[in-house]
Each structure stands twice: as structure tokens, then as C-alpha cells.
Amino acid sequence: MKKMVLFGLLFMLAANAAAYFDGGVSATTGENGYSGGNVFLIAGSDNMWIKPALDYYKTDDTNGTYKTYSLRGGYDKELYSIAGGFGSTPEMNGYKNAYVESDITFTLTPGGSRKGRLAGPQSSHGASGGKGLARIDIGGAAKYSMHKSKYNSAGALIKSKSINQTDLSVFAGASFLSSRLSAVYTASSYDKTLNAVNRAPQAVNMAGLTSIVQGFPATSVNIRLDWSNMPFVAPYISYTKTKFKLSQPDSKSYCFGANIDLTMLDVTASYEIYDNGIDKDNYISLAAGIKF
């Protein structure tokens, strides 16, 4: 993967002297010794971009750190954007995964610049969703994940078992004046009939969550409202509800945050209350990004 990332970056530089770079880091801390974060770099030229990233987390119960390495790339136009990628989590405590994904976003109000779509996986970069008083973006995404574990749910050593997961998502975003509303709905299916002895995926990224969770998600919906009527500061609130397979209770997440845009520097701080159906955990996140 390192060679592919290096080749992509060199290609972007060679293709156009007007290449751009975005990069950022985030850190999240929470109860039960939770510590996680994300590191990414975006390099682009004209309508093309590439994004290597690392997501990681650990808790008092994980006996180590789960790390997910990924690489995404995309092509942007005013009316649409197409992206895809792949990633993997190296083996940790007998669990590992790999995935491929793709998504497409349509802008119904064209005429923007590279400032991000209003919803979906490309909402943090790419061409903007248009100019004017109102903007609308819609799209869909697909992700295929392969989970493998050497242990069952009780912790007993077994012959390595694979469970494949398919996620299909639809999303939409709309803005009017200084407000922006976005929503994402995801439905997950599996290639095997799940039962209580199946060990749940150990590193699950869900739209709308600042923390990485464990489980077999069935459906998930995230709704987020941003508004930017103050200079430099854009507060937001987010609600996420996830239904899981087997006997895992439904979860709810309430996130409150704000983004500070200083032209070349973006800073985001947030506070999340995650209700897993049994306990309520609190998470604090801080992220910083630079654009040049």
C-alpha cells in the first residue's frame, strides 16, 4: 500500500503544477480507557484526488490497538463526483478485516468550487454542492467487508471463520443561507446466518460517530444540522441511531460540536454521548486540518 500511495502522490504532482494538499489529524478520548483517532492526507490535481488514511482505537478491554489503513481516490465535476477505495485492519487479538467501497454524489445545484459535498463520504472534500441561496446534493454508496476471526464470541479458539458484510447507503444534503442539513441511511446484510457464537466485527466505523464500535449493524441513520451565522465558527448537532443483529441492543448517539475555519486551518471540537442500550459513554474529540 505504501508504494501505491507514493505513486499516486507523485502522479498528482507530475500531472499539474497547481496540485493541492489537505491533511489532518483527530483524537478522541472517552470512558473505559477509550483512545482513538484518525490521520489523513489528500493530494489532488484538477478533478482528481487521492486520500491515504489511518484510523485507530483501543480501550481497556481490547488488549491492544486496532488500526485500519485505507486508500481512497476520486474524480470530481460540478454536477457529480465518483470515488472508491479499499482498506484493511491487520490481525489483532485474532481478528482482521478488509474492504472495498465506492460512492457517487450528484449535485442538483452546480457551480461550486473544491469545498466539499453536502453529504456522504465526500462531504469533507471535493467540489462544492453549488452556489447561491440553496444547494442540494444526493448520492449513494456501497461497501463490501470481509471479517475473519480465530475466536468465537466466548473467546474460544476456533478454525478461522469468515463473515462477509455488504453495506448499502443513500444520503442527501441541503443548505439554505447559513444552515445545512444532511442525512445518511445505511442497511447492512451478511452472507451467513448469524448466531450467538459469531464474534462481532471489532472495528466498525459508523457515519455520525466519533468513536469506533463493535457489533453486527443492521441499519443505521444519521442526521446532522450545521449552521454558520457566526464569523469563523460553525456549530453543529448530530443524531445517530443504529440497530444491531443478534441480541445487541440498539444504540443512540448525540453529538454536539463546532468547526472553526481560519482559511488554511480548520479546527473541530465535539462532545458525544453514546447510549449503547446498557450504559451511556461520553467522548471528547478534537481535530485539526490544514489546506494548501
GUDRENZA-548649 format. One record per atom (N, C-alpha, C): residue in three letters; x, y, z. Coordinates in steps of 0.2 Angstrom, whole numbers, plus 5000, padded with zeros to 4 digits. Example, Ala and Ser with C-alpha at 12.3 -4.5 7.8 and 13.67 -1.06 7.14 Angstrom:
ALA506649725039/ALA506249785039/ALA506649845039/SER506449895035/SER506849955036/SER506450005039/
# end
This chain:
MET500449945000/MET500050005000/MET500450065000/LYS501050065003/LYS501450125004/LYS501750144997/LYS501850094993/LYS502150104986/LYS501550144982/MET500950114983/MET500350144979/MET500250214981/VAL500250234987/VAL500150294990/VAL500650344987/LEU501350324987/LEU501850364984/LEU501850374977/PHE501650324973/PHE501550334966/PHE500950384965/GLY500450374968/GLY499850424967/GLY500050494969/LEU500450504974/LEU500650574976/LEU501050604970/LEU501550564968/LEU502050584963/LEU501650594956/PHE501150554955/PHE500750564949/PHE500350634949/MET500050654955/MET499750714956/MET500150774954/LEU500750764957/LEU501250824956/LEU501450834949/ALA501550774946/ALA501850774939/ALA501250804934/ALA500650784936/ALA500050804931/ALA499950874931/ASN500050914936/ASN499850984936/ASN500251014942/ALA500551074940/ALA500951114945/ALA500551144950/ALA499851144948/ALA499451184953/ALA499051134958/ALA499451074960/ALA499251024964/ALA499051054971/TYR498551024975/TYR498351054981/TYR498450994986/PHE498551014992/PHE498650964998/PHE498150985004/ASP497850935006/ASP497450945013/ASP497750895017/GLY497750905024/GLY497950855028/GLY497650865035/GLY497550815039/GLY497350825046/GLY497450775051/VAL497350785057/VAL497350735062/VAL496750745067/SER496550695070/SER496050695075/SER496150655081/ALA495950665087/ALA496050625093/ALA495350625097/THR495250565099/THR494650555103/THR494750515110/THR494550545115/THR494650505121/THR493950495125/GLY493850445129/GLY493250435132/GLY493250385138/GLU492750355140/GLU492650315146/GLU492950245144/ASN493050205149/ASN493350135148/ASN494050135145/GLY494450195146/GLY495050195143/GLY495050205135/TYR494550235132/TYR494550235125/TYR494950295123/SER495350275118/SER495850325115/SER495850305107/GLY495750355103/GLY495750335096/GLY495850405092/GLY495850395085/GLY496050455081/GLY496050435074/ASN496250485070/ASN496250475063/ASN496850525060/VAL497250505055/VAL497750545052/VAL497550535044/PHE497550585040/PHE497450585033/PHE497850635029/LEU497950625023/LEU498250675018/LEU497850665012/ILE497650725009/ILE497350725002/ILE497750764998/ALA497950734992/ALA498350764987/ALA497950764980/GLY497850824977/GLY497450824971/GLY497750874966/SER497450864960/SER497650904954/SER497050904949/ASP496850964947/ASP496250974943/ASP495650934946/ASN495350884943/ASN494750854946/ASN494950784949/MET495550774950/MET495750704953/MET496050714960/TRP495950664965/TRP496250674971/TRP496350604974/ILE496850594979/ILE496950534982/ILE497050544989/LYS496850494994/LYS496750505001/LYS496950445005/PRO497650445007/PRO497850395012/PRO497650415019/ALA497450365023/ALA497250375030/ALA497350325034/LEU497350335041/LEU497450285046/LEU496950305052/ASP496550255053/ASP496050255059/ASP496350205064/TYR496250225071/TYR496450185076/TYR496050195082/TYR496050145087/TYR495750155093/TYR495950095098/LYS495950105104/LYS495950055109/LYS495550075115/THR495450025119/THR495050035126/THR495449985131/ASP495149985137/ASP495449945142/ASP495349875141/ASP494849855136/ASP494649785135/ASP494949755129/THR495249805124/THR495449775118/THR496149745118/ASN496549755123/ASN497249725124/ASN497649735118/GLY497649805116/GLY498049825110/GLY497649875106/THR497949895101/THR497649955097/THR497449925090/TYR496849935088/TYR496649915081/TYR496749975077/LYS497049955071/LYS497250005066/LYS496949985059/THR496650035056/THR496450025049/THR496750075044/TYR497050045039/TYR497450085034/TYR496950085028/SER496950145025/SER496450145019/SER496750195014/LEU496550185008/LEU496750225002/LEU496050244998/ARG495950304997/ARG495350324993/ARG495550364987/GLY495250364982/GLY495350414976/GLY494750434973/GLY494750494969/GLY494050514966/GLY494150564961/TYR493650574957/TYR493550614952/TYR493050664952/ASP493150724952/ASP492650774954/ASP492450824948/LYS491850834947/LYS491550884942/LYS491050924945/GLU490750974942/GLU490251014946/GLU489650984947/LEU489450934942/LEU488750904943/LEU488850834947/TYR489450804947/TYR489450744951/TYR490150734953/SER490250684957/SER490950664959/SER490850584961/ILE491350554959/ILE491450474959/ILE492050464963/ALA492050414968/ALA492550394972/ALA492550324974/GLY493150294976/GLY493150224978/GLY493850214982/GLY493850154985/GLY494450144989/GLY494450074992/PHE494950064996/PHE494950004999/PHE495350015006/GLY495349965010/GLY495649965017/GLY495749905020/SER496149905026/SER496149835029/SER496349855037/THR496149805041/THR496349805048/THR496849745049/PRO497449755050/PRO497949695052/PRO497649665058/GLU497849595058/GLU497649555063/GLU497849585070/MET497349585075/MET497449605082/MET496949565086/ASN497249525091/ASN496849485095/ASN496449435091/GLY496749405085/GLY496349355081/GLY495849385077/TYR495749445076/TYR495349475071/TYR495649525066/LYS495449515060/LYS495649565055/LYS495149575050/ASN495149625045/ASN494649635040/ASN494949665034/ALA494649665029/ALA494749705023/ALA494149725019/TYR494149785016/TYR493549805012/TYR493749845006/VAL493249845002/VAL493249894996/VAL492549934996/GLU492649994993/GLU492050034993/GLU492050084987/SER491450104986/SER491350154981/SER490750204982/ASP490750264979/ASP490150304980/ASP490150354975/ILE489550384974/ILE489450434969/ILE488950484972/THR489050554970/THR488650604973/THR488450654967/PHE487850674967/PHE487650714962/PHE487450784965/THR487650834962/THR487450904964/THR486950934959/LEU486350944963/LEU485750974959/LEU485851044958/THR486351084961/THR486351154960/THR487151164959/PRO487351164953/PRO488051164951/PRO488351234951/GLY489051234950/GLY489351304950/GLY489851314956/GLY490051264959/GLY490451274965/GLY491151264964/SER491551264969/SER492251254969/SER492451194974/ARG493051184975/ARG493351124979/ARG493251144986/LYS492651134989/LYS492451144996/LYS492051094999/GLY491951034996/GLY491650984999/GLY490850974997/ARG490650914996/ARG489950904995/ARG489550905002/LEU488950915001/LEU488550925007/LEU488350865011/ALA488450805009/ALA488350745012/ALA488750685009/GLY488750625013/GLY489150575011/GLY489850565012/PRO490250515010/PRO490950505011/PRO491350565008/GLN491150605003/GLN491550655001/GLN491350725003/SER490950725009/SER490750795012/SER491250835015/SER491850805015/SER492450845018/SER492950875013/HIS492850855007/HIS493250875001/HIS492950864995/GLY493250894989/GLY492950884983/GLY492650954981/ALA492250954975/ALA491951014973/ALA491351024977/SER491151094978/SER490651104982/SER489951094979/GLY489451094983/GLY488751074981/GLY488451134977/GLY488751184974/GLY488451234971/GLY488451304974/LYS488251354971/LYS488251424974/LYS487551444974/GLY487451504978/GLY486851534979/GLY486451524985/LEU485851544986/LEU485551534992/LEU485351464994/ALA485251424990/ALA485051354991/ALA485551304987/ARG485751244991/ARG486151194987/ARG485851124989/ILE485951084985/ILE485651014986/ILE486150964983/ASP486350914987/ASP486750854985/ASP486350794987/ILE486450744982/ILE486150674984/ILE486650624981/GLY486550564984/GLY487050514982/GLY486950444985/GLY487450394983/GLY487350334986/GLY488050304987/ALA488150254991/ALA488750214992/ALA488650144993/ALA489250104992/ALA489250034993/ALA489850014996/LYS489849965001/LYS490449945004/LYS490449865005/TYR490949835004/TYR490949765005/TYR491549745009/SER491449715015/SER491949705020/SER491949625021/MET492549605023/MET492749535024/MET493049535031/HIS492649505036/HIS492949495043/HIS493149425044/LYS493749415047/LYS493949355049/LYS494149355057/SER494049295060/SER494149295067/SER494349225069/LYS494849215073/LYS495149155076/LYS494749135082/TYR494349175085/TYR493949165091/TYR493249165090/ASN492849135094/ASN492149145094/ASN491949195099/SER491349215100/SER491149265105/SER491249255112/ALA491349185114/ALA491549175120/ALA492349175122/GLY492749185116/GLY493449195117/GLY493749125116/ALA493449075114/ALA493749005112/ALA494049005106/LEU494648975105/LEU495048975099/LEU494648925094/ILE494548945088/ILE494148905083/ILE494548905076/LYS494348875071/LYS494648875065/LYS494448945062/SER494848985059/SER494749045057/SER494149045052/LYS493649095054/LYS492949095051/LYS492949165048/SER492649165042/SER492549225038/SER491749245037/ILE491649305039/ILE490949335038/ILE490949395033/ASN490649395028/ASN490649455023/ASN490049495024/GLN490149565024/GLN489649615025/GLN489549655020/THR488949675018/THR488849725012/THR488449785015/ASP488649845014/ASP488349905017/ASP488149945011/LEU487449965010/LEU487250005005/LEU486950065008/SER487150125006/SER486950185009/SER486650235004/VAL486250275006/VAL485950335002/VAL486050395007/PHE486150455004/PHE486250515008/PHE486050575004/ALA485950625008/ALA485650685004/ALA485850745009/GLY486050805006/GLY486150865010/GLY485850925006/ALA485650975011/ALA485351035008/ALA485551095012/SER485751145009/SER485851205013/SER485451265011/PHE485351305015/PHE484951375014/PHE485251425018/LEU485551475015/LEU485851535018/LEU486351505022/SER486351515029/SER486851485033/SER486751425037/SER486251385035/SER486051325038/SER486251265033/ARG486351205036/ARG486551145031/ARG486251085035/LEU485851045032/LEU485550985034/LEU485750925030/SER485950875033/SER486250815030/SER485950755033/ALA485850695029/ALA485650635032/ALA485950575028/VAL486050525032/VAL486350465029/VAL486050405032/TYR485750355027/TYR485450295029/TYR485850235027/THR486050185031/THR486450135029/THR486050065031/ALA486050015026/ALA485749955028/ALA486349905027/SER486449855031/SER486949805031/SER486649735031/SER486949695027/SER486749625026/SER487449585026/TYR487349515028/TYR487849465029/TYR487749405025/ASP488349375023/ASP488249315018/ASP488149255022/LYS488149255029/LYS487949195033/LYS487449215038/THR487049165040/THR486549175046/THR486949185052/LEU486849235055/LEU487249255061/LEU486949215067/ASN487349195072/ASN487149165078/ASN487549195084/ALA487349175090/ALA487649205096/ALA488449185097/VAL488649135093/VAL489349115094/VAL489849155089/ASN489549195085/ASN489949235080/ASN490249295084/ARG490849295083/ARG491249355086/ARG491049415082/ALA490849475085/ALA490649535081/ALA491349565078/PRO491249605073/PRO491749645070/PRO492049695075/GLN492749695076/GLN493049735081/GLN493149805080/ALA493149825074/ALA493249895072/ALA492749915067/VAL492249955069/VAL491649975065/VAL491650045065/ASN491750075059/ASN491650155058/ASN490950165056/MET490550205060/MET489850215058/MET489850295056/ALA489450315051/ALA489350385050/ALA489050415055/GLY489350475057/GLY489050515063/GLY489350505070/LEU489750445070/LEU490050435077/LEU490750455077/THR491050485083/THR491750505083/THR492150445086/SER491750395089/SER492150335091/SER492050275087/ILE492450225087/ILE492450165083/ILE492150115088/VAL491650075085/VAL491250025089/VAL491349955087/GLN491049905091/GLN491049835089/GLN490349815088/GLY490249765083/GLY489549735083/GLY489349725075/PHE488749695074/PHE488549675068/PHE487949725066/PRO488049785063/PRO487549835062/PRO487049805057/ALA486449825058/ALA485849805054/ALA485649865049/THR485449925053/THR485349985050/THR485650045054/SER485750095051/SER485950155054/SER485750215050/VAL485550265054/VAL485350335051/VAL485650385055/ASN485950435052/ASN486250495055/ASN485950555052/ILE485850605056/ILE485550665054/ILE485950725057/ARG486250775053/ARG486650825056/ARG486450895053/LEU486450935058/LEU486251005056/LEU486851055058/ASP487151095053/ASP487651145054/ASP487351205052/TRP487651255056/TRP487451325054/TRP488051375055/SER488151425051/SER488751465051/SER488551535050/ASN488151555055/ASN487951635055/ASN488451675059/MET488951645062/MET489451675066/MET490151675062/PRO490551735063/PRO491151735059/PRO491651685062/PHE491851645057/PHE492351595058/PHE492151525061/VAL491551535065/VAL491351475069/VAL490651445066/ALA490651375065/ALA490051345063/ALA489851285068/PRO489451305072/PRO489151245077/PRO488751195073/TYR488751135076/TYR488351085073/TYR488051035079/ILE487551005077/ILE487250945081/ILE487150885077/SER487250825080/SER487150765076/SER486850715080/TYR486350675077/TYR486050615080/TYR486150555076/THR486350505079/THR486450435075/THR486050385079/LYS485650345076/LYS485350285079/LYS485550225075/THR485750165078/THR485950105075/THR485650045078/LYS485350005074/LYS485049945076/LYS485549885074/PHE485649845079/PHE486149785078/PHE485849715077/LYS486249675074/LYS485949605074/LYS486049565080/LEU485749505081/LEU485849465087/LEU485449505093/SER485749495098/SER485449525104/SER485749595107/GLN486149615102/GLN486549685104/GLN485949735104/PRO485949775110/PRO485449825110/PRO485549885105/ASP485049915103/ASP485049975098/ASP485550035102/SER485850075098/SER486250125101/SER486050195098/LYS486150245102/LYS485950315100/LYS486550355102/SER486750405098/SER487250445099/SER487050525098/TYR487250565102/TYR487050635102/TYR487750675102/CYS487850705097/CYS488550745096/CYS488450815095/PHE488850855099/PHE488750925099/PHE489450955097/GLY489550995092/GLY490251015091/GLY490251085087/ALA490851105085/ALA490951165082/ALA491551165078/ASN491551195072/ASN492051205067/ASN492351275067/ILE492951285067/ILE493251355067/ILE493651355060/ASP493451395056/ASP493851395049/ASP494251465049/LEU494951455049/LEU495351505048/LEU495751505042/THR495351495036/THR495551495029/THR496051435028/MET496651435030/MET497151375029/MET497051325034/LEU496751345040/LEU496751295046/LEU496051285048/ASP495851225049/ASP495151205051/ASP495251175058/VAL494851195063/VAL494951155070/VAL494151135071/THR494151075074/THR493451055076/THR493451025083/ALA493051045087/ALA492951015093/ALA492250985094/SER492150925098/SER491550895099/SER491450855105/TYR490850855107/TYR490650815113/TYR490150765111/GLU490250695112/GLU489750645110/GLU489550605116/ILE488850595117/ILE488550555122/ILE488350485118/TYR488650435119/TYR488450375116/TYR488050325121/ASP487450315119/ASP487050265123/ASP486950205119/ASN487350145122/ASN487350085119/ASN486750035121/GLY486250065124/GLY485750025127/GLY485750005134/ILE486450005136/ILE486549975143/ILE486850035147/ASP487350065144/ASP487750125148/ASP487750185143/LYS487850235146/LYS488050305142/LYS488750325143/ASP489150325137/ASP489850345137/ASP489950415134/ASN490450445137/ASN490550515134/ASN491250515131/TYR491250555125/TYR491850555121/TYR491950635120/ILE492550645120/ILE492850715118/ILE493350715112/SER493150745107/SER493650745101/SER493850815099/LEU494450815096/LEU494750875094/LEU495150855087/ALA495050895082/ALA495350885075/ALA495550945073/ALA496150945069/ALA496451005066/ALA496650985059/GLY496551025054/GLY496651015047/GLY497051075044/ILE497451065039/ILE497751115035/ILE497651115028/LYS497551165024/LYS497451165017/LYS497951215014/PHE498251185009/PHE498751225005/PHE498851194998/
# end
